[in-house]
């Protein structure tokens, strides 16, 4: 079973982006990026896969990575983690994680306290 289909079956798929030479017609396929929820609170996203076909310009892979990170951030992820180590992630500010792989916080500051938390 492919990574995206497994994540669908586990109800963890966050986004599955696919790139084509001609997006209007949907072919030929040139690459994809897959992200999932790492935790049940939906605060940490995992970039599970980034793949482009041989010969495809690196700009396509960069665009897939940027869009995937943007989508998970817009869906509420406070951190993105991945085992993938490609230059495009470093360009976006990903850094080595203590437990291996790469990580990036999607916000620079802590969220404001919940006013209802003490009630």
C-alpha positions, 0 to 999 in steps of 0.5 A, a space after each residue: 500500500 502506498 504511503 498516501 493510501 495508508 495514511 488515508 486508511 489510518 485517518 491521518 492524511 493531511 495533504 497529498 499534493 500532486 504535480 503534473 506537466 499539464 495540470 489542466 489535463 492531469 498528466 503526465 505526473 511529475 511528482 508529489 508531496 504527502 503530509 500527515 498528522 503526527 499527533 492526535 491533537 493535530 498540532 504536529 504535522 509530518 512531511 512523509 514523502 516528497 518525490 519528483 520524477 527523474 529529469 524534473 527541475 528541482 524547482 518543482 520539488 521546491 514548490 511541492 515542499 513549500 505548498 505542503 508546509 503552507 497547507 499544514 500550517 494553515 490547517 493548524 500545525 504548530 510544528 512540522 517534522 520529517 525524516 526527509 533531508 533535502 536542500 529545499 527544507 533547509 531553505 525553509 528553515 528546517 533544522 536537525 531535530 534531537 531525535 533525528 530528522 528535521 523539524 520546523 516550528 510554524 510560529 515564532 511565538 507561543 500561542 496566547 493563553 486560553 482565557 477559558 482554561 482557568 474556568 
